[in-house]
Amino acid sequence: MAFLSQTITVGTTPTLLVGETQAPKTIILSGSSIQNVYIGNGSVTTATGTQGDHIANIQIRLGQTDSVYGIVATGTHALQVITIT
C-alpha cells in the first residue's frame, strides 16, 4: 500500500485533484474550506458538482481510469489530497 499526500489549490476552473493511475485507489480530501469545493469530473461546475458540505473529510474509492476534479465559486481554496493505492 502506498500513500501520497499533497496540497492542491482549487480555483474557479476545474482543477485536477487525482488523475488516472495503473491501479484502483482511495482518496481522502480534507481542508478547512472543503464546504466551498464542488467535486466532479473534468467538466465540473458549481451547479453540477457535489458540494463538500460541512464535513471534515471526504473519502472516495476510484477505479484506475477515474479522475476527480474540484472547483470553487470564487477565489481559491487549498485541499489536502491523500491518495492510497
N, C-alpha and C positions, 0 to 999 in steps of 0.2 A: 504494500500500500504506500502510495506517495502523496505528499501534501505540498501544495503550492499556495502561498498566501501573498496577496498583493493589494495595494490600494489603488482604486481606479476612480478618476474624477468623471462623473456623468454630467453631460451638458444638455443643451436643448435640441440636439440632433441625436439619432440613435448611436449609442456608444457600446461597442462590443465589450461584454463582461467576460464571457467564456466562449471560445471558439471550438470547432470540431477537433476531435482527437482520435487516436487509434483505438481507444477503449471507452466503454461506458464510464461515467463519472458522477459524483455527487458534488454539488456546490453549496456553499453556505454564504449568504450575503448578509452583511451586518453593517451598522453605522447609525449614528445618532440622527441622521436625516433620512433614514430609509423610507419613512412615510411619504416623502416627497418624490420618490423614484417610482417610475412605472416600468414594468418588466414585460418583455415580449420578444418577438422575432426581429429580424433586420429592418422591418418597416413599422416598428412600434411607434405609437404616438401616445400622448396623454389621454386621448379618447379611447384607444384600443388596448392599451397595456393594462396589466394587473398592478394595481397600486400596492406599494409596500405596506401601507396602513400603519398602525401604531404598534408594531411588534419589533422586538429587538433583532431577531434573526429570521431569515427565510432559508429553508433547505429545499433543494430541487435535485431530483435524480434525472440525469440526462443520458441519452444514447450517444453512441460515438459520432453520429452525424449531426447532433443537435448543437445549436448555438443560442446564447442568451444575450439580449441587448437591454439597455436601460436608457431612459430619457427623463428629463425633468421639465417642468413648465417654464421656469425662469432660473437664471443663474447657473450655478454648478453645485454638485454635492458629491462628497467623497464617500465611496463604499469600500468596505473591506471584503474582498472576494477570496474565499478559501476553496480550492479545488482538490478533491480527493479522488485518486484513480486507483 
